[in-house]
Amino acid sequence: MRESVQAEVMMSFLVSEELSFRIPVELRYETSDPYAVRLTFHLPGDAPVTWAFGRELLIDGVGRPCGRAMCGLLPWNRTRWARC
């Protein structure tokens, strides 16, 4: 069995309703931490930043806006940010 799975994708990074840009993000799952997925954001002109997200948050974010506080997820076909 693999100990980790990773992929690089392009994501929209929403700063506000008026400002967003696309950035490369590396997603990484490791069997040593089975309930988390790590996302490494490659921001232009800055060092990469890694955040850990619960798998359930990512699963929920595929179908509907979700999340609290400083971070939220929404499906790719949504055109506006919606607070949960």
Phi, psi and omega in degrees: 000141178292146177269342178205157176225136178217155179208151175252132181227165172261132179232154173273125179259108184268114177275318176204180178296335181265342187231121174210156175209158182268137180223152174284137180228132176263124175260136182219128175244134179233136180295340179289342177225075193291347182256010183231152169234131180263134177244124176254116181269127179257088182280141181299129176073015182221164177289148178301148180236132181248131175238148175256131179242145172292140179304321182298322178298316180294320178296314179298323182292345177289326185255341183199157175299139180205168179113166182221163173062236188279348187226137176214159179235150174212155181303155185297333184268007176281139182258345180230148176288135177236128179280143180264000000 
